[in-house]
Amino acid sequence: MKKKYLAAVTALASLCALAQPQIRQEHVGASLSANLYYADVQNFDPGPDGPNQTWDFSSLNSVNAGQATILPAAGTPYANSYLMADHCFLYQGQGVDLWYYNKTSAQKLETVSMIFAGVFALNYTQNPMTVVEFPYDFNDVFTDSYGPTVASSTEFTATYDGYGTLILPFGTYQNVIRQKVEEDGKIEYNWFHSDPFFPLLQTSIEDGSVGMVEPTSLSVENPTGNFRPTVYPNPFHDVVALRLPSGTSGTIRVAVTDVLGKVVYRDEFAGPDADDVVTIDLSDCASGVYFLDYWANDRKGSVQKIVRQ
């Protein structure tokens, strides 16, 4: 495969720096297992809004609060009561289970019910609560109401007000979006991983606490044929390779960033054949963890975590 260099490296740098995560319907539905943490905080500073932010909350004193799971709704204990739901979040801790049943449509992701300890349920099927709308882009704002009925509902406004890198006590996550939620004169924040879509951090500023999710295993369906090459070897010494999946075509763009979000490598490759291999020389980089982003036909693939020994 011939390597096609950009005529202007600075132009590509600008493109990569300005790339912003977009939430789409196909990003929702990953099966996830995770650890659940909380941290007591006072005067919590959520950090700035805007593009290409680094939110560093690595110093939070996190306490394990149980486990979190995202799974298909079918076959779960309350699925027959909420047939419109297609997937759910399950939080397990301190001997109780909390189920969030969610509905995905072409327009939005909504929560239709919350069930606590199997005995207490908030049923929003008549007036669901919107989590995100599709597509969800930087600076998008939506206003919604939710509640047991339309007459007895709560209104809120949600703004996609920033994106970038989120650093938590247990790991660093890129392609993260932040959502600002204003309800009853109060402001809370949610941080979500964009693709696949799942929550990472949620504030409860009034209560002086935050909740955090640490993914431990992730299984992603790929119904839309996203660009997902194989990365090897990993860990690596100087060079890491991408074996591109059969049928990949068009221009391939690659960028590698460190844990602080600094771009340490970027390049562009032209029109691979099936099973072609792209090699990336990172011999000038220090040992440690990096994140590899890649694009094909202007579609972004999932981020790959790579480790240089």
Secondary structure, DSSP 8 states (H G I E B T S, - for coil): ------S-HHHHHHHHHH----B-GGG---EEEEEEEEEE-SS------EEEEEEE-TT---EEEEEEEEEESTTSTTGGG-TT--EEEEEEETTEEEEEEEEE-SSEEEEEEEEETTTEEEE-SSB-EEEEESSB-TT-EEEEEEBSSSSS-EEEEEEEEEEEEEEETTEEEEEEEEEEEEETTEEEEEEEETTTTEEEEEEEGGGTEEEEEEEEEEE---TT-----EEESSSBSSEEEEE--TT--S-EEEEEEETTS-EEEEEEE----TT-EEEEE-TTS-SEEEEEEEEETTEE---EEEEE-
